[in-house]
């Protein structure tokens, strides 16, 4: 049994610089197409307080519904903090 027949792992290396350049170019082209949606949705900060029977509603879930919903965009939401603010 010779050393070339052993089960040692081998590292794959391009045989020439052209092959390496092609592999890098393909990787760059595939990664460049991943983020096609560059439009940003405008956001506006919202603050408030919620109380239940005169006490802060700590842990309550707040969900806001816009007048004009945009498909694929989640509704704004948050959790009420210890002092009742969100």
PDB file of N, CA, C and O in Angstrom:
ATOM      1  N   UNK A   1       0.850  -1.178   0.000  1.00  0.00           N
ATOM      2  CA  UNK A   1       0.000   0.000   0.000  1.00  0.00           C
ATOM      3  C   UNK A   1       0.892   1.237   0.000  1.00  0.00           C
ATOM      4  O   UNK A   1       1.811   1.336   0.814  1.00  0.00           O
ATOM      5  N   UNK A   2       0.636   2.168  -0.892  1.00  0.00           N
ATOM      6  CA  UNK A   2       1.471   3.360  -0.996  1.00  0.00           C
ATOM      7  C   UNK A   2       0.807   4.516  -0.263  1.00  0.00           C
ATOM      8  O   UNK A   2      -0.353   4.412   0.135  1.00  0.00           O
ATOM      9  N   UNK A   3       1.528   5.614  -0.082  1.00  0.00           N
ATOM     10  CA  UNK A   3       1.001   6.792   0.590  1.00  0.00           C
ATOM     11  C   UNK A   3      -0.150   7.429  -0.185  1.00  0.00           C
ATOM     12  O   UNK A   3      -1.044   8.028   0.413  1.00  0.00           O
ATOM     13  N   UNK A   4      -0.131   7.302  -1.500  1.00  0.00           N
ATOM     14  CA  UNK A   4      -1.185   7.909  -2.304  1.00  0.00           C
ATOM     15  C   UNK A   4      -2.512   7.176  -2.145  1.00  0.00           C
ATOM     16  O   UNK A   4      -3.559   7.737  -2.467  1.00  0.00           O
ATOM     17  N   UNK A   5      -2.496   5.948  -1.662  1.00  0.00           N
ATOM     18  CA  UNK A   5      -3.717   5.181  -1.477  1.00  0.00           C
ATOM     19  C   UNK A   5      -4.344   5.383  -0.096  1.00  0.00           C
ATOM     20  O   UNK A   5      -5.416   4.840   0.171  1.00  0.00           O
ATOM     21  N   UNK A   6      -3.715   6.134   0.763  1.00  0.00           N
ATOM     22  CA  UNK A   6      -4.225   6.293   2.125  1.00  0.00           C
ATOM     23  C   UNK A   6      -5.496   7.140   2.132  1.00  0.00           C
ATOM     24  O   UNK A   6      -5.823   7.787   1.137  1.00  0.00           O
ATOM     25  N   UNK A   7      -6.192   7.132   3.228  1.00  0.00           N
ATOM     26  CA  UNK A   7      -7.452   7.854   3.362  1.00  0.00           C
ATOM     27  C   UNK A   7      -7.274   9.263   3.920  1.00  0.00           C
ATOM     28  O   UNK A   7      -8.222   9.820   4.474  1.00  0.00           O
ATOM     29  N   UNK A   8      -6.115   9.841   3.794  1.00  0.00           N
ATOM     30  CA  UNK A   8      -5.887  11.192   4.297  1.00  0.00           C
ATOM     31  C   UNK A   8      -6.640  12.195   3.420  1.00  0.00           C
ATOM     32  O   UNK A   8      -6.625  12.074   2.195  1.00  0.00           O
ATOM     33  N   UNK A   9      -7.297  13.179   4.032  1.00  0.00           N
ATOM     34  CA  UNK A   9      -8.038  14.163   3.232  1.00  0.00           C
ATOM     35  C   UNK A   9      -7.092  15.032   2.425  1.00  0.00           C
ATOM     36  O   UNK A   9      -5.972  15.327   2.844  1.00  0.00           O
ATOM     37  N   UNK A  10      -7.565  15.425   1.274  1.00  0.00           N
ATOM     38  CA  UNK A  10      -6.771  16.285   0.396  1.00  0.00           C
ATOM     39  C   UNK A  10      -7.454  17.636   0.267  1.00  0.00           C
ATOM     40  O   UNK A  10      -8.681  17.729   0.310  1.00  0.00           O
ATOM     41  N   UNK A  11      -6.668  18.664   0.111  1.00  0.00           N
ATOM     42  CA  UNK A  11      -7.173  20.005  -0.090  1.00  0.00           C
ATOM     43  C   UNK A  11      -7.340  20.245  -1.580  1.00  0.00           C
ATOM     44  O   UNK A  11      -6.432  19.977  -2.365  1.00  0.00           O
ATOM     45  N   UNK A  12      -8.523  20.761  -1.973  1.00  0.00           N
ATOM     46  CA  UNK A  12      -8.737  21.078  -3.378  1.00  0.00           C
ATOM     47  C   UNK A  12      -8.123  22.440  -3.678  1.00  0.00           C
ATOM     48  O   UNK A  12      -8.385  23.425  -2.988  1.00  0.00           O
ATOM     49  N   UNK A  13      -7.322  22.470  -4.694  1.00  0.00           N
ATOM     50  CA  UNK A  13      -6.685  23.727  -5.113  1.00  0.00           C
ATOM     51  C   UNK A  13      -6.885  23.906  -6.608  1.00  0.00           C
ATOM     52  O   UNK A  13      -6.757  22.948  -7.370  1.00  0.00           O
ATOM     53  N   UNK A  14      -7.199  25.132  -7.037  1.00  0.00           N
ATOM     54  CA  UNK A  14      -7.321  25.361  -8.471  1.00  0.00           C
ATOM     55  C   UNK A  14      -5.988  25.071  -9.162  1.00  0.00           C
ATOM     56  O   UNK A  14      -4.916  25.317  -8.607  1.00  0.00           O
ATOM     57  N   UNK A  15      -6.077  24.554 -10.358  1.00  0.00           N
ATOM     58  CA  UNK A  15      -4.850  24.202 -11.071  1.00  0.00           C
ATOM     59  C   UNK A  15      -4.188  25.398 -11.724  1.00  0.00           C
ATOM     60  O   UNK A  15      -3.003  25.350 -12.052  1.00  0.00           O
ATOM     61  N   UNK A  16      -4.944  26.474 -11.916  1.00  0.00           N
ATOM     62  CA  UNK A  16      -4.328  27.672 -12.494  1.00  0.00           C
ATOM     63  C   UNK A  16      -5.040  28.923 -11.995  1.00  0.00           C
ATOM     64  O   UNK A  16      -6.151  28.820 -11.475  1.00  0.00           O
ATOM     65  N   UNK A  17      -4.445  30.079 -12.136  1.00  0.00           N
ATOM     66  CA  UNK A  17      -5.045  31.324 -11.646  1.00  0.00           C
ATOM     67  C   UNK A  17      -6.369  31.661 -12.329  1.00  0.00           C
ATOM     68  O   UNK A  17      -7.240  32.270 -11.708  1.00  0.00           O
ATOM     69  N   UNK A  18      -6.535  31.278 -13.585  1.00  0.00           N
ATOM     70  CA  UNK A  18      -7.779  31.559 -14.298  1.00  0.00           C
ATOM     71  C   UNK A  18      -8.954  30.850 -13.624  1.00  0.00           C
ATOM     72  O   UNK A  18     -10.025  31.435 -13.458  1.00  0.00           O
ATOM     73  N   UNK A  19      -8.755  29.618 -13.245  1.00  0.00           N
ATOM     74  CA  UNK A  19      -9.794  28.847 -12.576  1.00  0.00           C
ATOM     75  C   UNK A  19     -10.168  29.506 -11.245  1.00  0.00           C
ATOM     76  O   UNK A  19     -11.351  29.601 -10.919  1.00  0.00           O
ATOM     77  N   UNK A  20      -9.198  29.952 -10.491  1.00  0.00           N
ATOM     78  CA  UNK A  20      -9.455  30.632  -9.225  1.00  0.00           C
ATOM     79  C   UNK A  20     -10.245  31.921  -9.460  1.00  0.00           C
ATOM     80  O   UNK A  20     -11.173  32.216  -8.706  1.00  0.00           O
ATOM     81  N   UNK A  21      -9.896  32.688 -10.487  1.00  0.00           N
ATOM     82  CA  UNK A  21     -10.589  33.933 -10.793  1.00  0.00           C
ATOM     83  C   UNK A  21     -12.044  33.675 -11.172  1.00  0.00           C
ATOM     84  O   UNK A  21     -12.933  34.431 -10.782  1.00  0.00           O
ATOM     85  N   UNK A  22     -12.284  32.622 -11.922  1.00  0.00           N
ATOM     86  CA  UNK A  22     -13.652  32.274 -12.315  1.00  0.00           C
ATOM     87  C   UNK A  22     -14.469  31.885 -11.087  1.00  0.00           C
ATOM     88  O   UNK A  22     -15.619  32.307 -10.964  1.00  0.00           O
ATOM     89  N   UNK A  23     -13.912  31.100 -10.187  1.00  0.00           N
ATOM     90  CA  UNK A  23     -14.621  30.696  -8.979  1.00  0.00           C
ATOM     91  C   UNK A  23     -14.965  31.902  -8.104  1.00  0.00           C
ATOM     92  O   UNK A  23     -16.067  31.973  -7.559  1.00  0.00           O
ATOM     93  N   UNK A  24     -14.054  32.832  -7.966  1.00  0.00           N
ATOM     94  CA  UNK A  24     -14.301  34.039  -7.175  1.00  0.00           C
ATOM     95  C   UNK A  24     -15.378  34.896  -7.839  1.00  0.00           C
ATOM     96  O   UNK A  24     -16.254  35.424  -7.152  1.00  0.00           O
ATOM     97  N   UNK A  25     -15.326  35.040  -9.154  1.00  0.00           N
ATOM     98  CA  UNK A  25     -16.319  35.838  -9.866  1.00  0.00           C
ATOM     99  C   UNK A  25     -17.717  35.243  -9.714  1.00  0.00           C
ATOM    100  O   UNK A  25     -18.685  35.979  -9.525  1.00  0.00           O
ATOM    101  N   UNK A  26     -17.826  33.936  -9.794  1.00  0.00           N
ATOM    102  CA  UNK A  26     -19.129  33.285  -9.634  1.00  0.00           C
ATOM    103  C   UNK A  26     -19.655  33.511  -8.219  1.00  0.00           C
ATOM    104  O   UNK A  26     -20.841  33.787  -8.043  1.00  0.00           O
ATOM    105  N   UNK A  27     -18.801  33.399  -7.216  1.00  0.00           N
ATOM    106  CA  UNK A  27     -19.220  33.613  -5.830  1.00  0.00           C
ATOM    107  C   UNK A  27     -19.706  35.051  -5.621  1.00  0.00           C
ATOM    108  O   UNK A  27     -20.710  35.271  -4.944  1.00  0.00           O
ATOM    109  N   UNK A  28     -19.011  36.013  -6.190  1.00  0.00           N
ATOM    110  CA  UNK A  28     -19.402  37.419  -6.061  1.00  0.00           C
ATOM    111  C   UNK A  28     -20.735  37.679  -6.754  1.00  0.00           C
ATOM    112  O   UNK A  28     -21.579  38.394  -6.213  1.00  0.00           O
ATOM    113  N   UNK A  29     -20.938  37.113  -7.934  1.00  0.00           N
ATOM    114  CA  UNK A  29     -22.197  37.324  -8.656  1.00  0.00           C
ATOM    115  C   UNK A  29     -23.378  36.718  -7.910  1.00  0.00           C
ATOM    116  O   UNK A  29     -24.450  37.321  -7.864  1.00  0.00           O
ATOM    117  N   UNK A  30     -23.203  35.547  -7.330  1.00  0.00           N
ATOM    118  CA  UNK A  30     -24.290  34.932  -6.572  1.00  0.00           C
ATOM    119  C   UNK A  30     -24.613  35.731  -5.316  1.00  0.00           C
ATOM    120  O   UNK A  30     -25.786  35.892  -4.979  1.00  0.00           O
ATOM    121  N   UNK A  31     -23.614  36.226  -4.626  1.00  0.00           N
ATOM    122  CA  UNK A  31     -23.874  36.966  -3.395  1.00  0.00           C
ATOM    123  C   UNK A  31     -24.447  38.348  -3.679  1.00  0.00           C
ATOM    124  O   UNK A  31     -25.162  38.884  -2.833  1.00  0.00           O
ATOM    125  N   UNK A  32     -24.171  38.933  -4.805  1.00  0.00           N
ATOM    126  CA  UNK A  32     -24.673  40.265  -5.135  1.00  0.00           C
ATOM    127  C   UNK A  32     -26.173  40.262  -5.385  1.00  0.00           C
ATOM    128  O   UNK A  32     -26.821  41.293  -5.208  1.00  0.00           O
ATOM    129  N   UNK A  33     -26.736  39.141  -5.787  1.00  0.00           N
ATOM    130  CA  UNK A  33     -28.158  39.074  -6.080  1.00  0.00           C
ATOM    131  C   UNK A  33     -29.022  38.733  -4.890  1.00  0.00           C
ATOM    132  O   UNK A  33     -30.225  38.534  -5.062  1.00  0.00           O
ATOM    133  N   UNK A  34     -28.480  38.654  -3.702  1.00  0.00           N
ATOM    134  CA  UNK A  34     -29.250  38.222  -2.535  1.00  0.00           C
ATOM    135  C   UNK A  34     -30.175  39.294  -1.985  1.00  0.00           C
ATOM    136  O   UNK A  34     -31.236  38.953  -1.463  1.00  0.00           O
ATOM    137  N   UNK A  35     -29.834  40.555  -2.075  1.00  0.00           N
ATOM    138  CA  UNK A  35     -30.637  41.618  -1.490  1.00  0.00           C
ATOM    139  C   UNK A  35     -31.197  42.494  -2.600  1.00  0.00           C
ATOM    140  O   UNK A  35     -30.599  43.505  -2.969  1.00  0.00           O
ATOM    141  N   UNK A  36     -32.356  42.097  -3.132  1.00  0.00           N
ATOM    142  CA  UNK A  36     -32.945  42.841  -4.245  1.00  0.00           C
ATOM    143  C   UNK A  36     -33.850  43.969  -3.772  1.00  0.00           C
ATOM    144  O   UNK A  36     -34.064  44.928  -4.514  1.00  0.00           O
ATOM    145  N   UNK A  37     -34.392  43.882  -2.549  1.00  0.00           N
ATOM    146  CA  UNK A  37     -35.308  44.890  -2.044  1.00  0.00           C
ATOM    147  C   UNK A  37     -34.530  45.957  -1.274  1.00  0.00           C
ATOM    148  O   UNK A  37     -34.189  45.774  -0.106  1.00  0.00           O
ATOM    149  N   UNK A  38     -34.258  47.065  -1.946  1.00  0.00           N
ATOM    150  CA  UNK A  38     -33.499  48.140  -1.303  1.00  0.00           C
ATOM    151  C   UNK A  38     -34.395  49.290  -0.855  1.00  0.00           C
ATOM    152  O   UNK A  38     -33.911  50.252  -0.258  1.00  0.00           O
ATOM    153  N   UNK A  39     -35.725  49.201  -1.141  1.00  0.00           N
ATOM    154  CA  UNK A  39     -36.652  50.261  -0.738  1.00  0.00           C
ATOM    155  C   UNK A  39     -36.827  50.213   0.776  1.00  0.00           C
ATOM    156  O   UNK A  39     -36.990  49.141   1.359  1.00  0.00           O
ATOM    157  N   UNK A  40     -36.793  51.360   1.390  1.00  0.00           N
ATOM    158  CA  UNK A  40     -36.960  51.444   2.844  1.00  0.00           C
ATOM    159  C   UNK A  40     -38.330  52.016   3.155  1.00  0.00           C
ATOM    160  O   UNK A  40     -38.794  52.946   2.495  1.00  0.00           O
ATOM    161  N   UNK A  41     -38.964  51.459   4.156  1.00  0.00           N
ATOM    162  CA  UNK A  41     -40.266  51.925   4.608  1.00  0.00           C
ATOM    163  C   UNK A  41     -40.038  53.020   5.654  1.00  0.00           C
ATOM    164  O   UNK A  41     -39.269  52.818   6.593  1.00  0.00           O
ATOM    165  N   UNK A  42     -40.700  54.185   5.504  1.00  0.00           N
ATOM    166  CA  UNK A  42     -40.516  55.234   6.519  1.00  0.00           C
ATOM    167  C   UNK A  42     -41.105  54.780   7.860  1.00  0.00           C
ATOM    168  O   UNK A  42     -42.162  54.151   7.904  1.00  0.00           O
ATOM    169  N   UNK A  43     -40.421  55.101   8.925  1.00  0.00           N
ATOM    170  CA  UNK A  43     -40.893  54.764  10.269  1.00  0.00           C
ATOM    171  C   UNK A  43     -41.031  56.035  11.095  1.00  0.00           C
ATOM    172  O   UNK A  43     -40.326  57.019  10.872  1.00  0.00           O
ATOM    173  N   UNK A  44     -41.948  55.994  12.050  1.00  0.00           N
ATOM    174  CA  UNK A  44     -42.197  57.133  12.919  1.00  0.00           C
ATOM    175  C   UNK A  44     -42.284  56.615  14.351  1.00  0.00           C
ATOM    176  O   UNK A  44     -43.081  55.716  14.620  1.00  0.00           O
ATOM    177  N   UNK A  45     -41.499  57.148  15.270  1.00  0.00           N
ATOM    178  CA  UNK A  45     -41.531  56.662  16.650  1.00  0.00           C
ATOM    179  C   UNK A  45     -42.885  56.937  17.299  1.00  0.00           C
ATOM    180  O   UNK A  45     -43.491  57.988  17.096  1.00  0.00           O
ATOM    181  N   UNK A  46     -43.339  55.964  18.083  1.00  0.00           N
ATOM    182  CA  UNK A  46     -44.594  56.089  18.818  1.00  0.00           C
ATOM    183  C   UNK A  46     -44.300  55.782  20.274  1.00  0.00           C
ATOM    184  O   UNK A  46     -43.632  54.793  20.581  1.00  0.00           O
ATOM    185  N   UNK A  47     -44.794  56.623  21.175  1.00  0.00           N
ATOM    186  CA  UNK A  47     -44.636  56.395  22.615  1.00  0.00           C
ATOM    187  C   UNK A  47     -45.981  56.577  23.279  1.00  0.00           C
ATOM    188  O   UNK A  47     -46.844  57.293  22.771  1.00  0.00           O
ATOM    189  N   UNK A  48     -46.157  55.931  24.411  1.00  0.00           N
ATOM    190  CA  UNK A  48     -47.394  56.076  25.157  1.00  0.00           C
ATOM    191  C   UNK A  48     -47.321  55.287  26.443  1.00  0.00           C
ATOM    192  O   UNK A  48     -46.319  54.632  26.731  1.00  0.00           O
ATOM    193  N   UNK A  49     -48.399  55.357  27.218  1.00  0.00           N
ATOM    194  CA  UNK A  49     -48.495  54.569  28.445  1.00  0.00           C
ATOM    195  C   UNK A  49     -49.836  53.855  28.453  1.00  0.00           C
ATOM    196  O   UNK A  49     -50.824  54.341  27.903  1.00  0.00           O
ATOM    197  N   UNK A  50     -49.848  52.689  29.091  1.00  0.00           N
ATOM    198  CA  UNK A  50     -51.076  51.911  29.228  1.00  0.00           C
ATOM    199  C   UNK A  50     -51.230  51.531  30.686  1.00  0.00           C
ATOM    200  O   UNK A  50     -50.306  51.028  31.323  1.00  0.00           O
ATOM    201  N   UNK A  51     -52.426  51.787  31.196  1.00  0.00           N
ATOM    202  CA  UNK A  51     -52.744  51.395  32.571  1.00  0.00           C
ATOM    203  C   UNK A  51     -54.030  50.573  32.555  1.00  0.00           C
ATOM    204  O   UNK A  51     -54.907  50.764  31.713  1.00  0.00           O
ATOM    205  N   UNK A  52     -54.110  49.655  33.511  1.00  0.00           N
ATOM    206  CA  UNK A  52     -55.317  48.868  33.710  1.00  0.00           C
ATOM    207  C   UNK A  52     -55.712  48.997  35.166  1.00  0.00           C
ATOM    208  O   UNK A  52     -54.971  48.594  36.063  1.00  0.00           O
ATOM    209  N   UNK A  53     -56.890  49.565  35.394  1.00  0.00           N
ATOM    210  CA  UNK A  53     -57.393  49.819  36.757  1.00  0.00           C
ATOM    211  C   UNK A  53     -56.413  50.661  37.574  1.00  0.00           C
ATOM    212  O   UNK A  53     -56.180  50.416  38.757  1.00  0.00           O
ATOM    213  N   UNK A  54     -55.850  51.662  36.895  1.00  0.00           N
ATOM    214  CA  UNK A  54     -54.964  52.599  37.557  1.00  0.00           C
ATOM    215  C   UNK A  54     -53.529  52.134  37.756  1.00  0.00           C
ATOM    216  O   UNK A  54     -52.709  52.872  38.302  1.00  0.00           O
ATOM    217  N   UNK A  55     -53.221  50.938  37.326  1.00  0.00           N
ATOM    218  CA  UNK A  55     -51.863  50.388  37.484  1.00  0.00           C
ATOM    219  C   UNK A  55     -51.221  50.190  36.110  1.00  0.00           C
ATOM    220  O   UNK A  55     -51.917  49.892  35.139  1.00  0.00           O
ATOM    221  N   UNK A  56     -49.879  50.356  36.021  1.00  0.00           N
ATOM    222  CA  UNK A  56     -49.203  50.098  34.751  1.00  0.00           C
ATOM    223  C   UNK A  56     -49.476  48.658  34.291  1.00  0.00           C
ATOM    224  O   UNK A  56     -49.429  47.727  35.095  1.00  0.00           O
ATOM    225  N   UNK A  57     -49.755  48.486  33.014  1.00  0.00           N
ATOM    226  CA  UNK A  57     -50.050  47.172  32.440  1.00  0.00           C
ATOM    227  C   UNK A  57     -48.749  46.501  31.980  1.00  0.00           C
ATOM    228  O   UNK A  57     -48.567  46.212  30.797  1.00  0.00           O
ATOM    229  N   UNK A  58     -47.854  46.263  32.938  1.00  0.00           N
ATOM    230  CA  UNK A  58     -46.546  45.679  32.630  1.00  0.00           C
ATOM    231  C   UNK A  58     -46.704  44.347  31.904  1.00  0.00           C
ATOM    232  O   UNK A  58     -47.477  43.484  32.320  1.00  0.00           O
ATOM    233  N   UNK A  59     -45.955  44.196  30.808  1.00  0.00           N
ATOM    234  CA  UNK A  59     -45.960  42.954  30.042  1.00  0.00           C
ATOM    235  C   UNK A  59     -47.052  42.865  28.996  1.00  0.00           C
ATOM    236  O   UNK A  59     -47.080  41.911  28.220  1.00  0.00           O
ATOM    237  N   UNK A  60     -47.962  43.846  28.955  1.00  0.00           N
ATOM    238  CA  UNK A  60     -49.019  43.829  27.935  1.00  0.00           C
ATOM    239  C   UNK A  60     -48.399  43.964  26.551  1.00  0.00           C
ATOM    240  O   UNK A  60     -47.350  44.586  26.386  1.00  0.00           O
ATOM    241  N   UNK A  61     -49.047  43.385  25.577  1.00  0.00           N
ATOM    242  CA  UNK A  61     -48.572  43.430  24.203  1.00  0.00           C
ATOM    243  C   UNK A  61     -49.338  44.508  23.452  1.00  0.00           C
ATOM    244  O   UNK A  61     -50.569  44.511  23.455  1.00  0.00           O
ATOM    245  N   UNK A  62     -48.624  45.422  22.809  1.00  0.00           N
ATOM    246  CA  UNK A  62     -49.231  46.519  22.053  1.00  0.00           C
ATOM    247  C   UNK A  62     -48.982  46.266  20.572  1.00  0.00           C
ATOM    248  O   UNK A  62     -47.851  46.026  20.149  1.00  0.00           O
ATOM    249  N   UNK A  63     -50.056  46.323  19.795  1.00  0.00           N
ATOM    250  CA  UNK A  63     -49.927  46.160  18.347  1.00  0.00           C
ATOM    251  C   UNK A  63     -50.653  47.321  17.687  1.00  0.00           C
ATOM    252  O   UNK A  63     -51.815  47.583  17.998  1.00  0.00           O
ATOM    253  N   UNK A  64     -49.983  48.015  16.784  1.00  0.00           N
ATOM    254  CA  UNK A  64     -50.556  49.172  16.092  1.00  0.00           C
ATOM    255  C   UNK A  64     -50.910  48.771  14.661  1.00  0.00           C
ATOM    256  O   UNK A  64     -50.185  48.015  14.014  1.00  0.00           O
ATOM    257  N   UNK A  65     -52.035  49.293  14.186  1.00  0.00           N
ATOM    258  CA  UNK A  65     -52.497  48.965  12.840  1.00  0.00           C
ATOM    259  C   UNK A  65     -52.566  50.238  12.010  1.00  0.00           C
ATOM    260  O   UNK A  65     -53.367  51.123  12.311  1.00  0.00           O
ATOM    261  N   UNK A  66     -51.738  50.349  10.962  1.00  0.00           N
ATOM    262  CA  UNK A  66     -51.751  51.561  10.131  1.00  0.00           C
ATOM    263  C   UNK A  66     -53.034  51.640   9.296  1.00  0.00           C
ATOM    264  O   UNK A  66     -53.663  50.624   9.001  1.00  0.00           O
ATOM    265  N   UNK A  67     -53.404  52.860   8.926  1.00  0.00           N
ATOM    266  CA  UNK A  67     -54.580  53.049   8.077  1.00  0.00           C
ATOM    267  C   UNK A  67     -54.389  52.389   6.717  1.00  0.00           C
ATOM    268  O   UNK A  67     -55.318  51.798   6.168  1.00  0.00           O
ATOM    269  N   UNK A  68     -53.183  52.493   6.182  1.00  0.00           N
ATOM    270  CA  UNK A  68     -52.875  51.894   4.881  1.00  0.00           C
ATOM    271  C   UNK A  68     -51.783  50.855   5.069  1.00  0.00           C
ATOM    272  O   UNK A  68     -50.598  51.189   5.089  1.00  0.00           O
ATOM    273  N   UNK A  69     -52.178  49.603   5.207  1.00  0.00           N
ATOM    274  CA  UNK A  69     -51.204  48.530   5.407  1.00  0.00           C
ATOM    275  C   UNK A  69     -50.459  48.254   4.096  1.00  0.00           C
ATOM    276  O   UNK A  69     -51.022  48.374   3.008  1.00  0.00           O
ATOM    277  N   UNK A  70     -49.206  47.888   4.223  1.00  0.00           N
ATOM    278  CA  UNK A  70     -48.378  47.533   3.077  1.00  0.00           C
ATOM    279  C   UNK A  70     -48.152  46.025   3.142  1.00  0.00           C
ATOM    280  O   UNK A  70     -47.677  45.504   4.151  1.00  0.00           O
ATOM    281  N   UNK A  71     -48.491  45.340   2.074  1.00  0.00           N
ATOM    282  CA  UNK A  71     -48.359  43.887   2.048  1.00  0.00           C
ATOM    283  C   UNK A  71     -46.907  43.468   2.278  1.00  0.00           C
ATOM    284  O   UNK A  71     -45.985  44.006   1.666  1.00  0.00           O
ATOM    285  N   UNK A  72     -46.727  42.513   3.158  1.00  0.00           N
ATOM    286  CA  UNK A  72     -45.390  42.000   3.447  1.00  0.00           C
ATOM    287  C   UNK A  72     -44.648  42.765   4.532  1.00  0.00           C
ATOM    288  O   UNK A  72     -43.547  42.372   4.920  1.00  0.00           O
ATOM    289  N   UNK A  73     -45.232  43.849   5.026  1.00  0.00           N
ATOM    290  CA  UNK A  73     -44.603  44.645   6.084  1.00  0.00           C
ATOM    291  C   UNK A  73     -45.355  44.377   7.388  1.00  0.00           C
ATOM    292  O   UNK A  73     -46.568  44.582   7.449  1.00  0.00           O
ATOM    293  N   UNK A  74     -44.655  43.923   8.431  1.00  0.00           N
ATOM    294  CA  UNK A  74     -45.351  43.615   9.684  1.00  0.00           C
ATOM    295  C   UNK A  74     -45.866  44.876  10.376  1.00  0.00           C
ATOM    296  O   UNK A  74     -45.314  45.963  10.207  1.00  0.00           O
ATOM    297  N   UNK A  75     -46.925  44.709  11.152  1.00  0.00           N
ATOM    298  CA  UNK A  75     -47.473  45.830  11.931  1.00  0.00           C
ATOM    299  C   UNK A  75     -46.521  46.177  13.073  1.00  0.00           C
ATOM    300  O   UNK A  75     -45.873  45.291  13.632  1.00  0.00           O
ATOM    301  N   UNK A  76     -46.433  47.467  13.424  1.00  0.00           N
ATOM    302  CA  UNK A  76     -45.605  47.858  14.566  1.00  0.00           C
ATOM    303  C   UNK A  76     -46.151  47.230  15.846  1.00  0.00           C
ATOM    304  O   UNK A  76     -47.364  47.136  16.031  1.00  0.00           O
ATOM    305  N   UNK A  77     -45.242  46.799  16.730  1.00  0.00           N
ATOM    306  CA  UNK A  77     -45.670  46.165  17.968  1.00  0.00           C
ATOM    307  C   UNK A  77     -44.623  46.349  19.044  1.00  0.00           C
ATOM    308  O   UNK A  77     -43.472  46.685  18.761  1.00  0.00           O
ATOM    309  N   UNK A  78     -45.028  46.128  20.267  1.00  0.00           N
ATOM    310  CA  UNK A  78     -44.096  46.257  21.375  1.00  0.00           C
ATOM    311  C   UNK A  78     -44.711  45.712  22.651  1.00  0.00           C
ATOM    312  O   UNK A  78     -45.870  45.298  22.672  1.00  0.00           O
ATOM    313  N   UNK A  79     -43.921  45.717  23.707  1.00  0.00           N
ATOM    314  CA  UNK A  79     -44.353  45.231  25.004  1.00  0.00           C
ATOM    315  C   UNK A  79     -44.274  46.379  26.002  1.00  0.00           C
ATOM    316  O   UNK A  79     -43.329  47.168  25.990  1.00  0.00           O
ATOM    317  N   UNK A  80     -45.280  46.459  26.861  1.00  0.00           N
ATOM    318  CA  UNK A  80     -45.347  47.516  27.865  1.00  0.00           C
ATOM    319  C   UNK A  80     -44.320  47.239  28.954  1.00  0.00           C
ATOM    320  O   UNK A  80     -44.230  46.115  29.449  1.00  0.00           O
ATOM    321  N   UNK A  81     -43.547  48.249  29.331  1.00  0.00           N
ATOM    322  CA  UNK A  81     -42.516  48.095  30.354  1.00  0.00           C
ATOM    323  C   UNK A  81     -43.114  48.236  31.759  1.00  0.00           C
ATOM    324  O   UNK A  81     -44.319  48.438  31.911  1.00  0.00           O
ATOM    325  N   UNK A  82     -42.273  48.128  32.767  1.00  0.00           N
ATOM    326  CA  UNK A  82     -42.689  48.120  34.160  1.00  0.00           C
ATOM    327  C   UNK A  82     -43.454  49.384  34.564  1.00  0.00           C
ATOM    328  O   UNK A  82     -44.364  49.331  35.392  1.00  0.00           O
ATOM    329  N   UNK A  83     -43.069  50.536  33.963  1.00  0.00           N
ATOM    330  CA  UNK A  83     -43.749  51.788  34.321  1.00  0.00           C
ATOM    331  C   UNK A  83     -44.987  52.070  33.468  1.00  0.00           C
ATOM    332  O   UNK A  83     -45.603  53.127  33.602  1.00  0.00           O
ATOM    333  N   UNK A  84     -45.358  51.124  32.585  1.00  0.00           N
ATOM    334  CA  UNK A  84     -46.544  51.284  31.741  1.00  0.00           C
ATOM    335  C   UNK A  84     -46.277  51.911  30.391  1.00  0.00           C
ATOM    336  O   UNK A  84     -47.196  52.079  29.589  1.00  0.00           O
ATOM    337  N   UNK A  85     -45.026  52.260  30.129  1.00  0.00           N
ATOM    338  CA  UNK A  85     -44.705  52.913  28.853  1.00  0.00           C
ATOM    339  C   UNK A  85     -44.389  51.891  27.770  1.00  0.00           C
ATOM    340  O   UNK A  85     -43.970  50.765  28.040  1.00  0.00           O
ATOM    341  N   UNK A  86     -44.606  52.326  26.541  1.00  0.00           N
ATOM    342  CA  UNK A  86     -44.214  51.538  25.371  1.00  0.00           C
ATOM    343  C   UNK A  86     -43.642  52.460  24.333  1.00  0.00           C
ATOM    344  O   UNK A  86     -43.244  52.009  23.259  1.00  0.00           O
TER     345      UNK A  86
END
